[in-house]
Amino acid sequence: MIADDRLRLICVKIERAEKHLDELEEAVLSLGEATFKLISFDSQPETGKPFLNVRPLNVYPPEIPAIAGDVIHNLRSALDHLAFHLVQIGITFGETPPEKWEDIQFPIFPSSESYEAGKGRRIQGARREAIKAIDALKPYKGGNEPLWLLRRLDNTDKHSFILPIGEDVIVGGVSLKAYEPYFASLNDSKDDQDVNLSGKEALAEPAVGLANALLPTLHKLTHLVGNIVAGFLPLLQDGE
């Protein structure tokens, strides 16, 4: 199989992610501002005096987090398809086939140490040149934050709704509290270290109920994965 054909097969997943992203953008932007309010009595931290707190209550149809999950999973799958092709190509160059094909996936790890310890099983059979190219991406937390974020979002989507907010929300008629495990927000302050593209620039600025957290994040991740896959084109040629 020629390199261009392999690239086309991998890019099918990216194209599907882009299609879902267009659908998600249309769905989120059509919602506009929150139309409901949460009213509660809270205490001022400095004085302890009670005050009336009013904040927006956002109502989302259930397809919004579902579509977001489709975008994320297709992007992650595109990288896994890339890894699979790199291993297939390595075998045509005489590399040893993997012991278990189901172990093959694009290696993204929580640290550089775990990456070095575990990458061999994930890309066993790939050529040395391909492994060096993956190494250069530093696909681990602390080395390539967007890739680590993609892995975290993909794993989160298997168990939780991903939404672009940080407050209580209603999804499909079900009330979710921000602290509940079924509700994952891109604006969770405790995960700030995981949501940076580079330097001190935040990947998703807090904006309760608006689209400027989820949509730009997924646009940037889609662009990132597309560039990574395209950069491997010279390494997608069989040795036969």
Solvent accessible surface area in square Angstrom, and as a share of the most:
residue,aa,sasa,rsa
1,M,112,0.50
2,I,95,0.48
3,A,14,0.11
4,D,65,0.34
5,D,52,0.27
6,R,12,0.05
7,L,33,0.16
8,R,150,0.55
9,L,90,0.45
10,I,0,0.00
11,C,34,0.20
12,V,86,0.49
13,K,56,0.24
14,I,11,0.06
15,E,104,0.47
16,R,107,0.39
17,A,0,0.00
18,E,80,0.36
19,K,124,0.53
20,H,31,0.14
21,L,5,0.03
22,D,95,0.49
23,E,86,0.38
24,L,0,0.00
25,E,55,0.25
26,E,132,0.59
27,A,25,0.19
28,V,9,0.05
29,L,103,0.51
30,S,89,0.57
31,L,66,0.33
32,G,46,0.44
33,E,125,0.56
34,A,27,0.21
35,T,112,0.65
36,F,114,0.48
37,K,121,0.51
38,L,48,0.24
39,I,113,0.57
40,S,41,0.27
41,F,161,0.67
42,D,52,0.27
43,S,76,0.49
44,Q,69,0.31
45,P,125,0.79
46,E,147,0.66
47,T,84,0.49
48,G,47,0.45
49,K,131,0.56
50,P,102,0.64
51,F,74,0.31
52,L,100,0.50
53,N,40,0.21
54,V,77,0.44
55,R,67,0.24
56,P,41,0.26
57,L,25,0.13
58,N,6,0.03
59,V,65,0.37
60,Y,5,0.02
61,P,42,0.26
62,P,67,0.42
63,E,87,0.39
64,I,0,0.00
65,P,1,0.01
66,A,54,0.42
67,I,12,0.06
68,A,0,0.00
69,G,4,0.04
70,D,56,0.29
71,V,0,0.00
72,I,0,0.00
73,H,96,0.43
74,N,15,0.08
75,L,0,0.00
76,R,17,0.06
77,S,12,0.08
78,A,0,0.00
79,L,0,0.00
80,D,38,0.20
81,H,72,0.32
82,L,0,0.00
83,A,0,0.00
84,F,78,0.33
85,H,15,0.07
86,L,2,0.01
87,V,0,0.00
88,Q,63,0.28
89,I,1,0.01
90,G,0,0.00
91,I,55,0.28
92,T,37,0.21
93,F,92,0.38
94,G,69,0.66
95,E,70,0.31
96,T,97,0.56
97,P,68,0.43
98,P,12,0.07
99,E,155,0.70
100,K,114,0.48
101,W,95,0.33
102,E,139,0.62
103,D,24,0.12
104,I,16,0.08
105,Q,53,0.24
106,F,0,0.00
107,P,1,0.01
108,I,5,0.02
109,F,31,0.13
110,P,59,0.37
111,S,36,0.23
112,S,44,0.28
113,E,127,0.57
114,S,36,0.23
115,Y,2,0.01
116,E,107,0.48
117,A,93,0.72
118,G,17,0.17
119,K,32,0.13
120,G,46,0.44
121,R,131,0.48
122,R,49,0.18
123,I,1,0.01
124,Q,59,0.26
125,G,11,0.10
126,A,5,0.04
127,R,54,0.20
128,R,185,0.67
129,E,82,0.37
130,A,3,0.02
131,I,47,0.24
132,K,131,0.55
133,A,31,0.24
134,I,0,0.00
135,D,46,0.24
136,A,80,0.62
137,L,45,0.22
138,K,106,0.45
139,P,0,0.00
140,Y,34,0.13
141,K,71,0.30
142,G,65,0.63
143,G,30,0.29
144,N,23,0.12
145,E,35,0.16
146,P,13,0.08
147,L,0,0.00
148,W,28,0.10
149,L,1,0.00
150,L,0,0.00
151,R,59,0.21
152,R,50,0.18
153,L,5,0.03
154,D,12,0.06
155,N,60,0.31
156,T,32,0.19
157,D,45,0.23
158,K,130,0.55
159,H,136,0.61
160,S,14,0.09
161,F,50,0.21
162,I,1,0.01
163,L,0,0.00
164,P,0,0.00
165,I,0,0.00
166,G,29,0.28
167,E,55,0.25
168,D,18,0.09
169,V,0,0.00
170,I,42,0.21
171,V,5,0.03
172,G,44,0.43
173,G,68,0.66
174,V,92,0.53
175,S,72,0.46
176,L,12,0.06
177,K,76,0.32
178,A,43,0.34
179,Y,181,0.69
180,E,55,0.25
181,P,125,0.79
182,Y,110,0.42
183,F,11,0.05
184,A,25,0.20
185,S,24,0.15
186,L,8,0.04
187,N,23,0.12
188,D,48,0.25
189,S,86,0.56
190,K,143,0.60
191,D,35,0.18
192,D,77,0.40
193,Q,99,0.44
194,D,9,0.05
195,V,9,0.05
196,N,40,0.21
197,L,49,0.24
198,S,73,0.47
199,G,70,0.68
200,K,204,0.86
201,E,105,0.47
202,A,34,0.26
203,L,7,0.04
204,A,7,0.06
205,E,98,0.44
206,P,98,0.62
207,A,16,0.12
208,V,56,0.32
209,G,11,0.10
210,L,71,0.35
211,A,16,0.12
212,N,70,0.36
213,A,0,0.00
214,L,0,0.00
215,L,9,0.05
216,P,46,0.29
217,T,0,0.00
218,L,0,0.00
219,H,76,0.34
220,K,71,0.30
221,L,0,0.00
222,T,11,0.06
223,H,124,0.55
224,L,42,0.21
225,V,0,0.00
226,G,23,0.22
227,N,84,0.43
228,I,13,0.06
229,V,0,0.00
230,A,57,0.44
231,G,57,0.55
232,F,10,0.04
233,L,58,0.29
234,P,109,0.68
235,L,36,0.18
236,L,0,0.00
237,Q,82,0.36
238,D,19,0.10
239,G,36,0.35
240,E,174,0.78
